[in-house]
C-alpha cells in the first residue's frame, strides 16, 4: 500500500490536465471580456441600422431613378 502512495505522489499525468483547464478558463475569460467591451458599440450600431432601415422607402419596380416627368 505504501508503494501505491509513492507512485501516486510521483505521477505527473494529472498536472498536464490541470494546465489545460487553467489555460482554457483563461481563454474563455478573455473572450467574455472582449464581448463585454464591444457590446455597447454593437447595440448602438444595431439601433442606428434599425432606424435607417425603418425610415427607408421601397419603390415600385421601374420607378427607380425617374423624376416623375416622363
N, CA, C and O atoms as a MOPAC input file, in Angstrom:
PM7 MOZYME 1SCF
protein

 N      0.82500 1    -1.19600 1     0.00000 1
 C      0.00000 1     0.00000 1     0.00000 1
 C      0.86700 1     1.25800 1     0.00000 1
 O      0.52600 1     2.24800 1    -0.64700 1
 N      1.97800 1     1.22100 1     0.71700 1
 C      2.87700 1     2.36400 1     0.76300 1
 C      3.49400 1     2.61900 1    -0.61500 1
 O      3.73000 1     3.76900 1    -0.98400 1
 N      3.75300 1     1.56500 1    -1.36900 1
 C      4.29300 1     1.69100 1    -2.70800 1
 C      3.30400 1     2.42700 1    -3.62100 1
 O      3.71700 1     3.21600 1    -4.47100 1
 N      2.01300 1     2.17400 1    -3.45100 1
 C      0.97500 1     2.84300 1    -4.23700 1
 C      1.02000 1     4.35600 1    -4.00400 1
 O      0.94600 1     5.12700 1    -4.96100 1
 N      1.13900 1     4.78200 1    -2.76500 1
 C      1.17400 1     6.21100 1    -2.44600 1
 C      2.43100 1     6.88500 1    -2.99300 1
 O      2.37000 1     8.02600 1    -3.45000 1
 N      3.55800 1     6.20000 1    -2.95000 1
 C      4.78100 1     6.75600 1    -3.50400 1
 C      4.66100 1     6.94100 1    -5.01600 1
 O      5.07600 1     7.96700 1    -5.55600 1
 N      4.10100 1     5.96000 1    -5.68600 1
 C      3.90200 1     6.04200 1    -7.13300 1
 C      2.91300 1     7.15700 1    -7.47900 1
 O      3.10900 1     7.90600 1    -8.43600 1
 N      1.86700 1     7.24900 1    -6.69300 1
 C      0.85500 1     8.28600 1    -6.91200 1
 C      1.45300 1     9.67800 1    -6.72900 1
 O      1.13600 1    10.58500 1    -7.49800 1
 N      2.29600 1     9.86200 1    -5.74300 1
 C      2.89700 1    11.16100 1    -5.46200 1
 C      3.86700 1    11.58300 1    -6.56800 1
 O      4.02300 1    12.77800 1    -6.82100 1
 N      4.51600 1    10.63300 1    -7.22800 1
 C      5.47000 1    10.94500 1    -8.28800 1
 C      4.81600 1    11.07400 1    -9.66400 1
 O      5.44300 1    11.57000 1   -10.60100 1
 N      3.58200 1    10.63800 1    -9.79300 1
 C      2.89200 1    10.65800 1   -11.08100 1
 C      2.53000 1    12.09700 1   -11.46000 1
 O      1.94000 1    12.81300 1   -10.65000 1
 N      2.87500 1    12.53300 1   -12.67900 1
 C      2.61700 1    13.89500 1   -13.12200 1
 C      1.61600 1    13.95700 1   -14.27100 1
 O      1.50000 1    15.00100 1   -14.91500 1
 N      0.90100 1    12.89400 1   -14.54600 1
 C     -0.05500 1    12.89800 1   -15.64800 1
 C     -1.17900 1    13.90700 1   -15.42800 1
 O     -1.60800 1    14.55300 1   -16.38400 1
 N     -1.65700 1    14.05600 1   -14.22100 1
 C     -2.75600 1    14.98700 1   -13.93900 1
 C     -2.33800 1    16.43800 1   -14.03300 1
 O     -3.18800 1    17.30500 1   -14.24200 1
 N     -1.05600 1    16.73100 1   -13.88600 1
 C     -0.57800 1    18.11500 1   -13.93100 1
 C     -0.81700 1    18.73600 1   -15.30800 1
 O     -1.12900 1    19.92400 1   -15.39900 1
 N     -0.67800 1    17.97000 1   -16.35400 1
 C     -0.91800 1    18.47100 1   -17.70700 1
 C     -2.38500 1    18.82500 1   -17.87600 1
 O     -2.71200 1    19.83900 1   -18.49200 1
 N     -3.26100 1    18.00700 1   -17.34100 1
 C     -4.69300 1    18.27100 1   -17.41600 1
 C     -5.03200 1    19.56600 1   -16.69100 1
 O     -5.81300 1    20.37200 1   -17.19600 1
 N     -4.46300 1    19.77100 1   -15.53500 1
 C     -4.71100 1    21.00000 1   -14.78200 1
 C     -4.22900 1    22.21400 1   -15.57400 1
 O     -4.90600 1    23.24100 1   -15.60800 1
 N     -3.08100 1    22.10400 1   -16.20100 1
 C     -2.57000 1    23.20700 1   -17.02000 1
 C     -3.54600 1    23.55000 1   -18.14100 1
 O     -3.82800 1    24.72300 1   -18.38400 1
 N     -4.05700 1    22.53700 1   -18.81800 1
 C     -5.00400 1    22.78500 1   -19.91300 1
 C     -6.31000 1    23.38200 1   -19.41000 1
 O     -6.89400 1    24.23600 1   -20.07700 1
 N     -6.77000 1    22.95200 1   -18.26200 1
 C     -8.00700 1    23.51100 1   -17.69900 1
 C     -7.80900 1    24.98800 1   -17.37800 1
 O     -8.67900 1    25.80600 1   -17.67300 1
 N     -6.67800 1    25.33500 1   -16.77800 1
 C     -6.39500 1    26.73700 1   -16.45700 1
 C     -6.26200 1    27.56300 1   -17.73000 1
 O     -6.79300 1    28.67200 1   -17.79700 1
 N     -5.57500 1    27.05300 1   -18.72700 1
 C     -5.41000 1    27.76600 1   -19.99200 1
 C     -6.76000 1    27.97500 1   -20.68100 1
 O     -7.03500 1    29.06400 1   -21.18400 1
 N     -7.58600 1    26.95600 1   -20.70600 1
 C     -8.90700 1    27.07100 1   -21.32500 1
 C     -9.77300 1    28.07500 1   -20.58000 1
 O    -10.48500 1    28.85700 1   -21.21000 1
 N     -9.72700 1    28.07100 1   -19.25500 1
 C    -10.50200 1    29.03000 1   -18.46800 1
 C    -10.04200 1    30.45600 1   -18.75200 1
 O    -10.86400 1    31.37000 1   -18.81800 1
 N     -8.74400 1    30.65200 1   -18.92000 1
 C     -8.23000 1    31.98000 1   -19.23200 1
 C     -8.70700 1    32.44900 1   -20.60500 1
 O     -9.06100 1    33.61700 1   -20.76700 1
 N     -8.71900 1    31.57000 1   -21.57700 1
 C     -9.17900 1    31.92400 1   -22.92100 1
 C    -10.66900 1    32.26700 1   -22.90800 1
 O    -11.09100 1    33.23700 1   -23.53700 1
 N    -11.45400 1    31.47900 1   -22.19900 1
 C    -12.88500 1    31.75800 1   -22.10000 1
 C    -13.11000 1    33.09400 1   -21.40000 1
 O    -13.95700 1    33.88000 1   -21.82400 1
 N    -12.36700 1    33.35300 1   -20.34500 1
 C    -12.49400 1    34.62100 1   -19.63100 1
 C    -12.14700 1    35.81300 1   -20.51000 1
 O    -12.83800 1    36.83000 1   -20.47100 1
 N    -11.08700 1    35.70100 1   -21.30000 1
 C    -10.71800 1    36.78100 1   -22.21700 1
 C    -11.78100 1    36.98500 1   -23.29700 1
 O    -12.04600 1    38.11500 1   -23.70600 1
 N    -12.38100 1    35.89800 1   -23.75200 1
 C    -13.45900 1    36.01600 1   -24.73800 1
 C    -14.66400 1    36.74700 1   -24.18200 1
 O    -15.25300 1    37.59100 1   -24.85800 1
 N    -15.03200 1    36.42600 1   -22.95500 1
 C    -16.16000 1    37.10200 1   -22.30800 1
 C    -15.83800 1    38.57600 1   -22.09400 1
 O    -16.70200 1    39.43200 1   -22.28800 1
 N    -14.61700 1    38.87800 1   -21.70100 1
 C    -14.21500 1    40.27500 1   -21.51100 1
 C    -14.26300 1    41.04500 1   -22.82500 1
 O    -14.67900 1    42.20300 1   -22.84500 1
 N    -13.84800 1    40.42300 1   -23.91300 1
 C    -13.88000 1    41.08800 1   -25.21500 1
 C    -15.31700 1    41.36300 1   -25.65200 1
 O    -15.61300 1    42.43500 1   -26.18000 1
 N    -16.19300 1    40.41200 1   -25.43500 1
 C    -17.60300 1    40.60400 1   -25.79500 1
 C    -18.21700 1    41.72800 1   -24.96400 1
 O    -18.95800 1    42.55700 1   -25.49100 1
 N    -17.91400 1    41.75800 1   -23.67600 1
 C    -18.44700 1    42.80400 1   -22.80700 1
 C    -17.93400 1    44.17900 1   -23.23300 1
 O    -18.64000 1    45.17700 1   -23.08500 1
 N    -16.72300 1    44.23600 1   -23.75300 1
 C    -16.13600 1    45.50800 1   -24.16900 1
 C    -16.83300 1    46.08200 1   -25.40100 1
 O    -17.06600 1    47.29000 1   -25.45600 1
 N    -17.16500 1    45.27000 1   -26.37000 1
 C    -17.75200 1    45.77300 1   -27.61300 1
 C    -19.27500 1    45.74800 1   -27.62200 1
 O    -19.88600 1    46.21400 1   -28.58300 1
 N    -19.89600 1    45.22000 1   -26.58300 1
 C    -21.35700 1    45.06400 1   -26.56100 1
 C    -22.08800 1    46.39600 1   -26.73300 1
 O    -23.04400 1    46.47900 1   -27.50400 1
 N    -21.65300 1    47.42600 1   -26.03100 1
 C    -22.32100 1    48.72500 1   -26.11900 1
 C    -22.26800 1    49.30400 1   -27.51700 1
 O    -23.27300 1    49.81200 1   -28.01300 1
 N    -21.12700 1    49.23700 1   -28.15400 1
 C    -20.99600 1    49.75600 1   -29.51300 1
 C    -21.82500 1    48.98200 1   -30.52100 1
 O    -22.40100 1    49.56200 1   -31.44100 1
 N    -21.88300 1    47.68300 1   -30.34400 1
 C    -22.66700 1    46.85300 1   -31.26000 1
 C    -24.15800 1    47.14300 1   -31.09300 1
 O    -24.88900 1    47.22400 1   -32.08100 1
 N    -24.61200 1    47.29900 1   -29.84400 1
 C    -26.02000 1    47.62900 1   -29.60300 1
 C    -26.38100 1    48.98100 1   -30.22400 1
 O    -27.44700 1    49.13200 1   -30.82000 1
 N    -25.48500 1    49.95900 1   -30.08100 1
 C    -25.71300 1    51.28700 1   -30.65800 1
 C    -25.77900 1    51.22200 1   -32.18000 1
 O    -26.67000 1    51.81000 1   -32.79300 1
 N    -24.84700 1    50.51500 1   -32.78100 1
 C    -24.82200 1    50.38600 1   -34.23500 1
 C    -26.06900 1    49.66900 1   -34.74600 1
 O    -26.63600 1    50.05200 1   -35.77000 1
 N    -26.49100 1    48.63500 1   -34.03500 1
 C    -27.70000 1    47.91100 1   -34.44000 1
 C    -28.92100 1    48.82500 1   -34.39000 1
 O    -29.79600 1    48.74300 1   -35.25100 1
 N    -28.97800 1    49.69200 1   -33.38400 1
 C    -30.08200 1    50.65200 1   -33.30200 1
 C    -30.07800 1    51.63500 1   -34.44900 1
 O    -31.13200 1    51.96900 1   -34.99200 1
 N    -28.88600 1    52.10700 1   -34.82600 1
 C    -28.78500 1    53.02700 1   -35.95600 1
 C    -29.19300 1    52.35600 1   -37.26500 1
 O    -29.87700 1    52.96600 1   -38.08700 1
 N    -28.78700 1    51.13000 1   -37.45900 1
 C    -29.15800 1    50.39100 1   -38.67400 1
 C    -30.66700 1    50.17000 1   -38.70600 1
 O    -31.29500 1    50.32200 1   -39.75300 1
 N    -31.24400 1    49.81400 1   -37.57200 1
 C    -32.68900 1    49.61000 1   -37.49000 1
 C    -33.43400 1    50.89300 1   -37.83100 1
 O    -34.42600 1    50.86700 1   -38.56000 1
 N    -32.95900 1    52.00900 1   -37.30600 1
 C    -33.59800 1    53.28900 1   -37.60100 1
 C    -33.50000 1    53.64200 1   -39.07700 1
 O    -34.46500 1    54.13800 1   -39.65700 1
 N    -32.36000 1    53.39800 1   -39.68600 1
 C    -32.18200 1    53.69500 1   -41.11300 1
 C    -33.07700 1    52.82400 1   -41.98100 1
 O    -33.68200 1    53.30000 1   -42.94100 1
 N    -33.15500 1    51.55600 1   -41.63900 1
 C    -33.98900 1    50.65100 1   -42.43400 1
 C    -35.47200 1    50.93300 1   -42.23400 1
 O    -36.26100 1    50.78700 1   -43.16800 1
 N    -35.85700 1    51.33300 1   -41.03000 1
 C    -37.26900 1    51.64400 1   -40.76600 1
 C    -37.69500 1    52.91100 1   -41.49900 1
 O    -38.84800 1    53.02500 1   -41.91500 1
 N    -36.79100 1    53.85000 1   -41.66100 1
 C    -37.11700 1    55.10500 1   -42.33200 1
 C    -37.04900 1    54.96500 1   -43.85500 1
 O    -37.45100 1    55.87900 1   -44.57400 1
 N    -36.55700 1    53.86100 1   -44.34000 1
 C    -36.42400 1    53.67100 1   -45.78200 1
 C    -37.76000 1    53.48000 1   -46.46500 1
 O    -38.76500 1    53.16900 1   -45.82600 1
 N    -37.75500 1    53.67000 1   -47.76500 1
 C    -38.96400 1    53.55000 1   -48.56700 1
 C    -38.69200 1    52.58100 1   -49.71100 1
 O    -37.62100 1    52.62900 1   -50.31600 1
 N    -39.62900 1    51.71700 1   -50.01000 1
 C    -39.48500 1    50.75700 1   -51.09600 1
 C    -40.21400 1    51.30300 1   -52.31600 1
 O    -41.41200 1    51.58500 1   -52.26700 1
 N    -39.48400 1    51.44500 1   -53.39400 1
 C    -40.05800 1    51.97400 1   -54.63100 1
 C    -40.64300 1    50.83100 1   -55.46800 1
 O    -40.22800 1    49.67800 1   -55.34700 1
 N    -41.59700 1    51.17100 1   -56.30400 1
 C    -42.16000 1    50.18500 1   -57.20000 1
 C    -41.14400 1    49.87800 1   -58.30400 1
 O    -40.29100 1    50.70500 1   -58.62700 1
 N    -41.24900 1    48.69700 1   -58.86600 1
 C    -40.35200 1    48.26900 1   -59.91600 1
 C    -40.48600 1    49.17800 1   -61.12200 1
 O    -41.59700 1    49.43500 1   -61.58700 1
 N    -39.37900 1    49.66200 1   -61.62600 1
 C    -39.38300 1    50.52100 1   -62.80900 1
 C    -39.42300 1    52.00000 1   -62.49300 1
 O    -39.35500 1    52.81700 1   -63.41200 1
 N    -39.52900 1    52.37400 1   -61.24100 1
 C    -39.60800 1    53.79600 1   -60.90200 1
 C    -38.31500 1    54.33900 1   -60.32900 1
 O    -38.21100 1    55.53700 1   -60.06900 1
 N    -37.33700 1    53.48600 1   -60.13000 1
 C    -36.09300 1    53.95300 1   -59.53500 1
 C    -35.36700 1    54.87900 1   -60.51300 1
 O    -35.18900 1    54.54800 1   -61.68500 1
 N    -34.95800 1    56.03000 1   -60.01700 1
 C    -34.19500 1    56.95400 1   -60.82800 1
 C    -35.03700 1    57.88000 1   -61.67700 1
 O    -34.49800 1    58.80400 1   -62.28700 1
 N    -36.31100 1    57.67000 1   -61.73600 1
 C    -37.14700 1    58.56000 1   -62.54100 1
 C    -37.53000 1    59.78500 1   -61.71600 1
 O    -37.63500 1    59.72300 1   -60.49100 1
 N    -37.73200 1    60.88900 1   -62.41000 1
 C    -38.10400 1    62.13100 1   -61.74600 1
 C    -39.61300 1    62.33600 1   -61.76600 1
 O    -40.10100 1    63.32200 1   -61.21600 1
 N    -40.33900 1    61.45700 1   -62.36800 1
 C    -41.79100 1    61.56500 1   -62.40900 1
 C    -42.29700 1    62.34900 1   -63.59300 1
 O    -43.50900 1    62.39400 1   -63.80700 1
 N    -41.43100 1    62.97100 1   -64.37500 1
 C    -41.84800 1    63.81600 1   -65.51000 1
 C    -41.95700 1    63.03800 1   -66.81800 1
 O    -42.42200 1    63.61200 1   -67.80200 1
 N    -41.56700 1    61.79800 1   -66.89100 1
 C    -41.56200 1    61.06600 1   -68.15700 1
 C    -42.85300 1    60.39800 1   -68.38800 1
 O    -43.03000 1    59.73300 1   -69.40900 1

